[in-house]
C-alpha cells in the first residue's frame, strides 16, 4: 500500500482548490484528514480521493420537485394547502 501525505497547500494544488477552503472543510469536520503533533492538518492520498468523491455531482438523478413561491400571498396560500 502506497500512501502519500500532503500538507494543506500541496493538497489544494492537487485538488485545484484554495487552501483556505480545504482547511475550513477540515475544521468543520466536512473533510477527512489527519492531525499530527500540535494540530497540524495533514491529508493522505485516500483523503483526497474521498474529498473529490464527496463533492461529485451526478447528473440524471431524481430530484425533489421544487415549489416556486413568489411574494407573500403565495407563501400564505402554501400554509393553508
C-alpha positions as CSV (number, residue, x, y, z in Angstrom):
1,X,0.0,0.0,0.0
2,X,1.5,3.3,-1.1
3,X,0.1,6.2,1.0
4,X,1.2,9.7,0.3
5,X,0.9,12.6,2.7
6,X,0.1,16.2,1.8
7,X,0.1,19.4,3.7
8,X,-2.9,21.7,3.0
9,X,-1.1,23.8,0.4
10,X,0.0,20.7,-1.5
11,X,-3.4,19.1,-1.2
12,X,-5.1,22.3,-2.5
13,X,-2.8,22.2,-5.6
14,X,-3.7,18.6,-6.3
15,X,-7.5,19.2,-5.9
16,X,-7.3,22.6,-7.7
17,X,-9.0,24.5,-4.9
18,X,-7.9,27.1,-2.3
19,X,-6.0,26.1,0.8
20,X,-8.5,28.1,2.9
21,X,-11.5,26.2,1.5
22,X,-9.7,22.9,2.3
23,X,-8.7,24.0,5.8
24,X,-12.2,25.3,6.6
25,X,-13.8,22.0,5.4
26,X,-11.4,20.0,7.6
27,X,-12.0,22.3,10.6
28,X,-15.8,21.9,10.2
29,X,-15.5,18.2,10.0
30,X,-16.7,18.0,6.4
31,X,-13.5,16.6,5.0
32,X,-11.5,13.6,6.2
33,X,-8.0,14.5,7.4
34,X,-5.3,13.6,10.0
35,X,-4.0,15.8,12.7
36,X,-0.3,15.4,13.7
37,X,1.5,16.9,16.6
38,X,0.0,20.1,17.9
39,X,-2.9,20.4,15.5
40,X,-1.1,20.2,12.1
41,X,-3.6,19.1,9.4
42,X,-2.3,16.5,7.0
43,X,-4.2,14.8,4.2
44,X,-3.4,11.4,2.7
45,X,-4.0,10.4,-0.9
46,X,-7.0,8.4,0.4
47,X,-8.4,11.5,2.0
48,X,-8.0,13.5,-1.3
49,X,-9.9,10.8,-3.2
50,X,-12.7,10.9,-0.6
51,X,-13.0,14.7,-0.7
52,X,-13.2,14.6,-4.5
53,X,-16.0,11.9,-4.2
54,X,-17.9,14.0,-1.6
55,X,-18.0,16.9,-4.0
56,X,-19.0,14.9,-7.0
57,X,-22.3,15.9,-8.7
58,X,-24.0,13.3,-10.7
59,X,-26.4,14.1,-13.5
60,X,-29.6,12.3,-14.3
61,X,-30.6,11.6,-10.7
62,X,-34.1,12.0,-9.4
63,X,-34.6,15.4,-7.9
64,X,-37.3,16.5,-5.5
65,X,-39.9,18.8,-7.0
66,X,-39.4,22.4,-6.1
67,X,-42.2,24.7,-5.0
68,X,-41.9,28.1,-6.6
69,X,-43.4,30.9,-4.4
70,X,-43.4,34.5,-5.4
71,X,-44.4,37.1,-2.9
72,X,-46.2,36.8,0.5
73,X,-49.6,35.8,-1.0
74,X,-48.1,32.6,-2.4
75,X,-46.4,31.9,1.0
76,X,-49.8,32.4,2.8
77,X,-51.6,30.0,0.3
78,X,-48.9,27.4,0.8
79,X,-49.5,27.4,4.6
80,X,-53.2,26.6,4.1
81,X,-52.9,24.0,1.3
